[in-house]
Amino acid sequence: MSEPFNLDAPPGFRGVDPDKPLRKYIRHLPHWRQDGATYAVTFRLADSLPQAKLEMLASMRREWEAKFPEPRSEKAWQRYARTVTSRVNEWLDQGSGECHFSNSHFANELARAILHFQNEQYHVASYVVMPNHCHLIVRPFSAFELEDLLRAIKGVTSRFVNRELGRIGELWQQESFDRIIRDEEHLYNAIQYIGNNPLNVGLPESQWFRWVDPEWESLQWGFREA
């Protein structure tokens, strides 16, 4: 039997608050919001999934909708979101597309953009920049919406990469994948996933662009190599 999780919550973190309302909106995926929540977020380059994978996602959606007709329960939505996110993460790790962020010049710019408003508009606990996507754990501060923060990060890096490469057009897929962190154990596991993502896909250490809040790291919330 595994040992019970016993780390104290790091500064500023709380899990889902059952006494606070949850808001939900739906695009291709459902997105839940709660004031003061911390989110695990994945956003990807627009070309990071081949057409065949996009068609598989569309087929998954049709089959799910047929199996779970309206009105759909929260549990059904949550299971669907977890399934899609897990599948997409596997596909992203296959390294499809132009993978602009295998270039350290671009990866460092994305890392800079992620931390630009650290402790002003949000708190980022951890991130990893992968060749064609990015994972981060972030808690927006009051009056700041997660969508707006992600849009700003994507916007500044899109302009930078397009200018450097002399390209035009969308760099990022518009919709991101996000999930509210439930509790301390979920948070810890998410940080370890971020820390081990480049190792697990075989990236050389020269292409590891990952970070965890130093204060959190000092409290045993840092990366543990798999």
N, C-alpha and C positions, 0 to 999 in steps of 0.2 A: 504494500500500500504506500502511495506517495505521501510525503510529508505535507501537512497543511501549510498553505501560504501564510507567511507571518511578517512580511515587510510592512512597516508603517507607511502610510500614504505620503508621497513626496509633497513639497510645498506647492500649494495652489490647486492640488488635484482633489476632486471628489468624483465618485461614480454617478451613475444615473440616480437622480433624486426622485423617489416615488411620490413625493408630495408636491412636485412641481409639474406643470403641464408640459406635454410633448406636442410639438407641432410637426405636421407631415405635409410634404408636397411630393408630387410624382411627376417625373419626366420619363426617361426610359427605365429608371429605377426609383424606388421610394427613398426619400431623404427625411430623416427625423432631426428635429432641433429642440434643444432645451437650454434655457439661459444658464450660463456658467458651465456648460458641458465641455468636456475634452473629446476631441474627435481623432480617429485614425482615418487618414485621407490618402487616397491614391489618385494621382492624375497622370495622364499619358500623352505621348505625342500622337498627332492625328493619324500618322501612317503606321502606328505600332501594332495594329492588328490586320492581318491579311484579309482580303474580301471573303475568303472561305470561312474564316473565324467569325466575321460579322454576320454571315448568313447562318452560321450555327447558333449564334446568339438570338437572331430573329426567330429561328425555328424553336429554340428553347422557350422563348416568350409566347409563341403561339400555342405550344403544347401546354404550358403552364396556365395560360388563360382559359384553355378548354377544360382543363382539369379543375380549376378553381374559378368558376364563374362569379360574377358580382352577386351579392356584396362579398368582398374578400376580407378575411380576418387579418388582424395585425400579425398573427403568428404565420399565416401563409405568406404575407409580404416579407416578413423578416427572413423566413427560410429561403424564399426566392432570391432576395438580395444577397444573402450569404453564399448561396450556390453560384450565382453569377460572378460575384466578386472573387471567389476562390478560383473559378475557372479562368477568368480573365487574368488574374495574377500568374497562373501557370503559363498562359500563352505569352504574357509580356516577358517573362523570364526566358523565352525562347529567342529573344533578341531580334524581332522582325523590324523592318523599316530602316530608315537612315541612321537611327541611333545617334543623334547629334551629341548626346551628353556622354558619349564615350570619349569625346574631346574634352580634356581637362580645362581648357579655356572657357568652354561653355558650361561645364559642370560647376566650376567655381563661381561663375556669374549667377547661376541658379541658386547655389548655396548662399551667396551674398544677398540675393533678393529675398530668400526665405527668412533671413534674420534681420532684414532691413528695419522693420518696425517691432523687433523683439522687445517685449516689456513696455511697449507704448500702445499698440493696438491688439496684441496677442502675446501668448507665451507658447513658443515652440519647445517641446520637450526633446524631440529627436527627429532626425530625417536621414534618408539615404537617397542619393541621386544615382539612379540606374541609367544605363544607356538610352532607354526609350521611355522611362517613366520615373516617377518620384513617389516615395512614401514619406509621410510626416505625421507627427502627433502634435496637435495644436489646440489651444484653448483660446478662442476669441474673447476679448474683453467686452464689457458691457457697452452697448451702442455700436458694436462692430459685428457685421454678419459674416459668417464663414464664406459664403459665395463671393462677397466683395473682396475679402482678403485674398482668396485664391485667384480671382480675376486680376487683381493687381500684380501678383507674382507672375502669373502667366503672361500678362501684358508686357511687363518690362523685359522678361526674358525672350519673348517672341520678337520684340523690336530689336533686341541686341543680336540674336542669332540671325534674323533676316538681314540686318544691316551688314553683319560680318560676312555672310555668305552671298550677299547680293541676290537674295531670293525674295519672293512675295508669297502671300497666301497664309492660310492658317497653319500655325505650328502645333498648337495643342488641340486635342479633343476637348470640346466645350464642356461636357458634363464630366464631373469627377465622381469617384467612388468614395463614400464616407460612411462612417459608422460611429455612433456614440460609444465611448469606452464605458463598459458596465461597472467595473470595480478595479481594485488594485491588482488582482491577479490577471485580469484581462489586459490591463495597462502593461504589466511586466512582460507578458507574452508578446504584446505588440512591439515593445521596444526590442526584444530579442529577435523577432522576425526581421525588423529593420536592420539590426546589426549584422545578422547572418545572411541577409539576402545576397550581397555580392559574393560571399564565400560559397554559398550553396549553388550558385550558377557558374562558378569557376572563373570569376573575374580575377585578374592579377591584382595584387595589393596596390599597385600604382593607379588602379582605376576604382579604388574604394573611396567614395565621397560620402562619408557618413559622419553623424555628429549626435551627441547626447549632451544635454545641459550639464555643465561641470558640477553644479551644486547637486543635482540629482545623482550624478555619478558618485560623488563623495558619500552619498547616503545609500550606496549599494544598488542604485537604479541604473547602472551602466550596462554596457554590452557584456555578455558572457559568450565566448566563442563556442560554437557547437562542437 
